[in-house]
Amino acid sequence: MNGLMMQQPLLISSLLVHAERHHGEREVVSRRVEGDIHRYTYRELAARSRRLAKALAALGVKPSERVGTLAWNGYRHMELYYAVSGAGSVLHTINPRLHPDQIVYIADHAEDQVLCFDLSFLPLVQAVAGRTKTIRHFVAMTDRAHMPADPKIPNLLCYEDLVDGQDDRYDWPVFDENTASSLCYTSGTTGNPKGVLYSHRSTVLHTFAIALPDALNCSASDAILPVVPMFHVNAWGLPYAACMTGAKLVFPGPGLDGKSLYELFEAEQVTVSAGVPTVWQALLAYVDANGLKFSTMRRTVVGGSACPPAMLRQFAEDYDVHVLHAWGMTEMSPVGTVAAFKPQHLAQPVEERYAVMSKQGRAVYGVDMKIVDPAGRELPWGGAASGDLLVRGPWVLSRYFKGEGGEALRDGWFPTGDVARIDAEGYMQITDRSKDVIKSGGEWIGSIDLENIAMAHPAVAIAACIAVPHPKWDERPLLVVVKKPGAELTKEELLGFYEGKIAKWWTPDDVVFVDAIPLGATGKMQKNRLRQMLKDYRLPVA
């Protein structure tokens, strides 16, 4: 016997319809590439998205065809989020920090028909425009007054002309909720990037989950500023969650330096933000150097890579900002876990609460996870055993776009490539990437633990730990460190900082000080490049 409920597909357009109908007056604020601050409401966002959907159809974009973007976080990018997917086409957000060769590969692999771009990326688009095979239209995301005089791109279209050329009389089509909605490519640190193709159903379900109180805790009383780029896994779903909950949205545009972000936080009374640790390092450095405080921001989501415990403490103790440590992947839409407290943690001593916050957290509803040994046997939850982390759920990838990379699942589970442990309360903690683990004398050493300790030293700006060959132990940890500007720090002082914090044999064998550690397109440390840089390094002979 089936239930007698209405059958309404879960479509991305329904989020915008809800925002317009129930939160139409709520603001969307953007710092534009043109340099000014733009304001309008969800009601205006919805109307312009309908006009844009008609404009794209007039260009010949058909359902399921891909529309690419090279754009910062802003209201025009938000309009594309809804206009493209809502019309039944596929939004393909491209990371502008990738190499031009990778962008050409991605655009061709996705078979993009249109590419919309912010003026910041005009030189990049000029470099790839003559090389792509399927793009029929290039659209500069600006108004007529700011169109480049000599774009060197034939028949370059103006975004605002396209929108102005249509009215907003448009009904969002209704179709199967499993229809593809958007496409993101993995960062491609090894080999070519692979496409992850989301559906309307997976996106809406993910939106429900991240808005929950024990996830990112979004509500109509919030003003959300996503620092995480809209080209990085759909800004972790926040442009969708804001429409679902009616939260004010604040977009930073290209201004991601500490000063620009802080000014926007204060002017727009931002209550919650989200980004990777490298962005927060710059913001905290600016706030600290200028003796500032946050007047409204009280929580921030930190993901993309592990949040150093020292950063957790600095946010909490110096600025009264609670860090929600989160973990996920492009293949997971992306949120999988959030380190939200359970009731028993609230009465614990502060050090024990920090220990909980430093973990990647517990699974949000919809995500199941387990850790397994090399033979695929599930390991117990208790915090002692580490193993390969596997996940499954309705917004977890089943296979890559066009079948790239072969079979993605292992007995119905997606292998994340992370090594983790899960404690008795269900909190997961990443201990390493499976390709980054250090095996010394047959025993595993967690590089993330060593990095976190180093970054707690007041003279360290950023640290990475990699394995280097050793004649006796096979591999030993090498610490690579960038010092804070003007800081004095010796190898002996830093290695001494480890004393009493870890097993003695875990202590790195050596420290190399560098000017910079290579970061990937999403702000993660690129240890593969670091290993290549130090391929000729030899440990000192004892």
N, C-alpha and C positions, 0 to 999 in steps of 0.2 A: 504494500500500500504506500503510495506517495503522499507527501504532504500537499496541502491545497494553498500554497503560497504563489505569489506572482513570480514569473520568470523574467527578470530584468538583467541584461548583461552588465557586467562590471566594466565600464568604459571610462577612459581618462577624461573625456569631455564632461562626464557627470560631475567631476570635481569642480570644474570651472562653472558649470551651471549652478551648482550649489553655492559657490562663493558669490556669484553675481546675485542670486536670489536672496540669500540670507546674510551676506556680509558685504553687500554692494558698496558701502561707504568706506570700507577699510582701505588703507593706503598701501600702495606699492611705490617705494622710493628708490631711485637709482642714481648713482653717480655715473654720468655718461662719459663715453670716450671723448665727446666734444668738450668736456670740462665742467659742465654745469650740473646742477641737481635737478632731476626730473621727478615730478610727482603726478600720480593719478590714482584712480580707485580700481577695485576689482570689477566694478560695473564697466568702467572704460576698458580695462584689460579684456573683458569678455567680448565687448563690441568690436574692438580692434582685432581680436583673434578670429572672429567670424569673417571680418573683411579680408584678413590675410588668407584664410582658408579659401575664399573665393578667388583671390588673386593668384594663389598657387595653382588652383584648378585651371584658371585662364592661361597659365603658362604651359599647361599640358601635363601637370603632375597627376598621376593616376593612383588609385588605392594600391597599397603595398610597395609603391616606388619610394626610393630613399631621397631625403632632402638633407644635405650636410650643413653643418654650422662650424664656423671658426669664430667664436665669440666669447666675450667676458660675461660675467653675471650682470644682467640688466633686463629692463622690461621688454625690449624687443626680442631678446633670446627667450624670455618667458612666453611671449606671444607665439613664437615658433613651437615651443613645447606643446602648446594646446592646439594650434592651428593645424600642424602637420599630423600629429597623432589623432586628433579629434576627427579629421577628415578621412581617416583610414590609411593614410600613408605612414611612412616610417621615419622618425627623426633620428638622424645620425650625427651625434655630437663628436667632433674631431678635436683632439688635443693639440693646440697650436704649439706646444713645447716639443713636439716630436720633430725629428729630422724631416726636411722636405721629401726625401725619398720614401720615408715611411708614410707620409701623408698621401703621396701619389698612390702608393700601394693600397692604402686603406680606402681611399675614394674609389679606386678602380675595383677593388674587391667587393665593396658595398654596392657598386654600380649607381653611385649618386647621380641624380638628374639635375639638381640645383645645388649651388653652394652659396650660402648666406654668410657674410663675414663682417666683423667690425673693422673700421678703418685702421686700427692698430696693426692689423695683419695684412694690409695691402701689399707690402713687399713679399710676404710669404705667399700670398695668392698669386702675385705676378710670377713667382718662381715656379709654381706648380701648374698654372692655368694651361700652358701650352703642352703639358705632358699627360694630363688626365684624358681618359678615353670616353667617358660617358656623360660628363657634366655638360648640359646644354645651356644653362643660364648661370651667370654669376651676379649676385645681388649684394651691393654695399649697404650695410645696415646703418643708414643715416638719412638725412633729409637732403633736398636739392641744393640748399645753400652750402652744404659741407661736402658735396661730391668732389672727388679729386679732378683737377683740371686735365691731367694727362694720365689716366689710370693704366694705360698700356694693356688693358684687357678689353678686347672687342665687345661691343654691345653691352657694356656694364649697365646693370639695372639699378635703380634707386629704390630702396626699401619703402620709404615714405610715399613715393609716387605710386607704388603698387597698392599700398593700403588705401591711399586717398582715391584711387581709381575704382573702389568698390564701395557698396553700402553694406550694412550689417544685417540685412535680411537673409538669414541663412539658418537652416535647421541642421544640427549635428546629426550625421547619419547613424543608424543603429545597425550593428553587425555582431558577429560572433566575438565573445570576449577573449577568445584565444588568438585573435588576430594580432599580428606583430605590431608593436607600438613604437619601439625605439631600439637603437643599435649602438652599443659601445664596444670599443676594441680594447683588449688587454694592452698593457703598456709595452709589451714586446721587448723585454730586457734580453731575451734570447729568442732568436728566430723571428719570423714575421708575427706581428700582432694577430690575434684571433678575435673574431666577432662574437659578442654575446647579444642575442636577440631577445628582448623582453616582449611580453604580451600585455594587452590591456589588463587582463585578469591578474597576472603576476604583479603588475605595477600597483593596481588599486589595493590588492591584499597587502603588499609591502607597505603601502601608505597607511592603512589601518594599523598595522603593527607598530610602525615607528612613532605614531602619534600617541601610543598608549603611555599612561603615567610611568610605568617602569621601564619604558624605552626612552625616547627623546622628549616625552612629556610636553607635547605641543598643545596650545590652547588659544582661544580667541583673545586672551589677555596678554599674549606674547607679542613682542616685536622681534622677528627672527632675521639675523644677518648671516647668510651662508657665505663664509669665506671659502669653503671648499668649492672649487669651480663647477659650473654647470656642465662643463665638458668632462668632469670626473664622476662617472656613475650617476649622472643626473643630480649632481649636488647632494648625493646621499638621500634623495627623495624629498628634500625639504620644499622645493617648489610645488610639489603635489600636496604635502602635508599642510602647508600654509593655507591652500585653498580649502582643504577638507575641514580645517579647524577655524578658519577665519582670522588667522594671525596676520599682523602687519608684516610686510616683507621689505627688507632693506638690502639693496644690491650694491656692492662696493665698486663694480666696474673694474678698471685696471689698477686702481689704487690699493695695493695690498701691502704697502709699507706700514710700519707701526704708527706713524703720525696720522696718515690718512684714515686708517681703520679706527683709531681712537677717537678722532674728531667725529666720525660718522656714528660710532657707538653712542657718544654723548649727545650729539645733536638730535638723533632720532630715538633716543631712549630705548636702545636695544636691550632686551632681557636675556636673549640666548643666542649663541653663535656656534659655529662648527667649522673645524679645519684640522689640518695636519700639524704635528708638533713644530715643524720648521717655521710655520707662519706665526705660531704663538711665541716662539723664541724672540722673533723680531718685535712683536707687540709688547711683550713683557720688558724687553730691553729699553724700549722707548718710554714706557710708563715709569719704569724704575729710574731711569736717568733724569726724568723731569719731575719726579716726586708727585705723580698723579694717582688718582683713584678712579674706580668705575662707579658711577652713581646709580646705574640701573641694571647693568649686566650681573646676573647672579649665577648663571651656569653656562658652561660651554662643553660641546661635544668634541672629544679629541679622538681621532682615528687615522687611518691611512698607514700608520706605523705606531709602535708602542709608545705610550706617553711616559717619559722619564718620571720616576717618582719625585725627583726634585721639582719638576714643573707642577705636579699635583699639589705639593706643599706650598709652593710659591703662590699659586692661584688662590688656595684656600686661606693661608695664614696672612698673606700680605694684602690680598684684594677681596677677600670674602666671596670668591667665585668657586662654585662647586663644579668639579670636572666629572663629566660622564664619559668614562673610558669605554670606547666601543670598538668592535671588530667586525670586519666583513670583507667582501671581495667583489670585484666587478661581476664575477659569476654568481653572486648572491644578491644582486640588485641595490645596495650591497650589504645591508645591515643583517648581522647574524646574532651578535650578543651585545649586551650593554651591562656595565658594572653598577647597576642600581642596587641600593641596600635592601636587605630583608629586615623585618622588624627587630630581630635579635641583634643586629649590628649597631643599631642606634644607641644602645646602652653600653657598647663596648668602649674600652679606652681608645684614645685617638689614634695610637699607633696601629691598633688592630683594624681600625676603620680604613686607615691609609693602605694597609695590606690588601683589603678587599678592593679598594678603588684602583690599585695598581694592576689588578687582574683585568683581562679583557671582558669578563662578565658572564652573565648567564643568558641562555638562549631566550630570545623573544618568541612569543607564541607563533608557530608556523615553521620554526626551524628546529630540527632534531640533529643531534651531533653525537659522535662517539670517537674514542681513540683506540687504535689497533696497533698490534705489534707487527714486525716485518712479515709474519706469516698470515696476517689478516685477522688474527684472533682479537676480540674486543678485550680491552684492559679495564680494570676496575676504576671507579671514581673514588678518590680518597686523597688525591693530591700528591701521591708518591710516584705513581707510574707515569711515564711520558710515552707518547706514541703518535703515530700519524693521525691527524685530525680529519675526519670525514663528516660531511653534512648532507642533509636532504631537506626538501621543503617545496612549497608551491611557487616560490620565487627564486629557486636554485636552478642553475643551468642543467639541462639534460644532455645537450650536445652543442658544439660550436657551430656558428653560421657556416653554411656550405660544407659541413662535415670536416672542417679543418682540424687536424690533430688526432683524428680517429676517435675511438671510443672514449668518451669523457668520464663515464661512470664506472664504479667498481661495485658490482652486485647491487646496483640501485642507489649507491651513495657517491657523492662527489668528493674526490680526494683533493683537499685544499692545498697540499704542499707545505702545510705548517706542521710543526711538531708541538704538541701541547700536553698539558695535564689538566684534569678536571677534579676539583675537590668534592668532598662529600655533599656540599650544599649546591653543587651544580655550576660553580664558577669556573670558567675555563681560563687558562693562562698560557699564552704562546711562549714557548721556550726557545724556538728557533724556526727557521725555514729548513725544510728537509735537505736542501742543497747547501745550507750555510752552517750546519752543525759541525762542531769540532770534536773529533774522536782522538783522544790522547791515551795511548796505552790500552786501547779497548774500552775506555770509559768516555761517556759523553760529557761535554762542557757546553753550557748554554751561553751563547754569545750575547744574547739580549741582557742577561743578568750582569755580565761584565760591562756592557755599554751603559746600563743604568747607573751602576756604581760610579763609573768615571764621570758621567754627566752630573752627578751630585757634587762633584768638586767645584768650588766657586770659580776656579780659573779655566774651566773647560766649557767651550761653547758647544761642541758636538764631538761625538766619539763613535767609532765603529770598531768592531772586533772581527778579525778574520783568522782562518786557519792557515798556518804556514808549515812546510815540511820540517820534520825533525828526525835525525838519524836513529834515535832510540825509541821515541814515543809515537812515531809516525806523523802526528800533527801536534802543534802547540798553538795557543792563542797569541796573536799579535794585536796590540791596541794601536789604532790610528786616531790621532787627536788633533782637533783645531782648537787653539787657545783663544780665550776672549781677548779683544783688543787691549793691548797694554799690560796683559797679565804675565806674571813670571811663574814658570812651572818647570820643574825638572822631572826626568824620568823616574828617579829614585823617590821623589816626593809623591808622585802619582801612584806608583806601585805600592808604596807604603800605605796609601789611602785604603787599599784593599784589606789590610790586616784586620782580622777578626770579623770580616763581613762575609767571607766565603771560605770554603775549604782551601787550604794553602796551595794544593796542587792545581787549583783552578786559576791562580794568579797568572796574568799574562807574562810571557817570557820577556817581552820587550815593548817599548813604546816608540812610535814614530810620529813626530810632529809634522803636520802639513798645513798649507795655507787654506786648503778647501778639500772637502770630501764630495765626490761626484754624487749628485742627486738626480733621480729620474724625473720624468715628466710630471709626476704627481707628488713630488717632494720626498719620495723614499730614497734612502741611501742605496746606491748601486754597488753592491759588494762585488759583483762580477767585474766591473770596471776597476774597482779598488784592487782586486786580486791581480788584474792585468798590469796595473800601474806598479805593483810591488812584486812582479813575478821573479825578478832577479834578487830579491831580498834574501839574506841569509841570517839566521839567528846568531847572536853572539856566542862564541864558544866559551863554555864555563871553565 
